[in-house]
Amino acid sequence: MSLILTILLYGAGFSDPHCPNGESLVYKGYDDGNKTSRDIIHKVYDMGGYYYSTHEHLDTTRILVKCKMRKSDLSTLQVIKDRSGRFQLGIEPTSGGILVKNGPKSTETKVKYAGVFYDRHTLIDVFRGFPFENPRTVEFAFFESNVGSVITGTCNYAGIVGIKTDTGDFDCYKLTLGFKSQLIETVYQLAVAGRSFDFYYEVEEPHRMIYWTDNKGSYLKLKQVDSEGE
């Protein structure tokens, strides 16, 4: 697929949601698989041409995910994931593909691909750029390191839902992560333990994510706002 065609197909769906610089949100996270809960701090910074986000687990795992997203369409520029202070995963575009670094195995692989793409670690911010004013299914080039390839993801609109949190009640847009191919969706769900994912974004701008859940009972829910940014 040519670079121009890829941009036409995948680059026009999401747009800059104007995330406030320095926004800091605290979520309560629950992992149904391990029956554990934790606080998670999500911060977003406007760096001019791109957004930089950090996603930090305040528990014994000490997971820290740092992401860079192109501001115009929120496509992935870099993902770095650390665990307990040690490098775990690195993802970034490179000439003619996507460079994937595996920290525990000390390996580097290159996935052939020409064009912009979106990594799952960035979706909490990417889906803020959904065309809420004209809801429709958005297709995008989705890279999942567990699968090791770029596939066509979909962001599907499912209406407005009321969400209750410790910090208040919110009217939210519901968005669901899916895939254009039913076969790919089945393979993907098998690769990540059969999970599917729903995202809920505040109707009011700048469309902060209020709630995220999967069909296994895990979730993130807004607990408090440390900083609304500027």
Secondary structure, DSSP 8 states (H G I E B T S, - for coil): --HHHHHHHHSSS-------TTEEEEEEEEETTTTEEEEEEEEEEE-SSEEEEEEEEESTT-EEEEEEEETTT--EEEEEEEETTEEEEEEEEETTEEEEEETTTTEEEEEE--S--EEGGGHHHHGGGS-TTS---EEEEEEETTTTEEEEEEEEEEEEEEEEETTEEEEEEEEEEEES-HHHHHHHHHHTTT--EEEEEESSTT--EEEEEETTS-EEEEEEEEE---
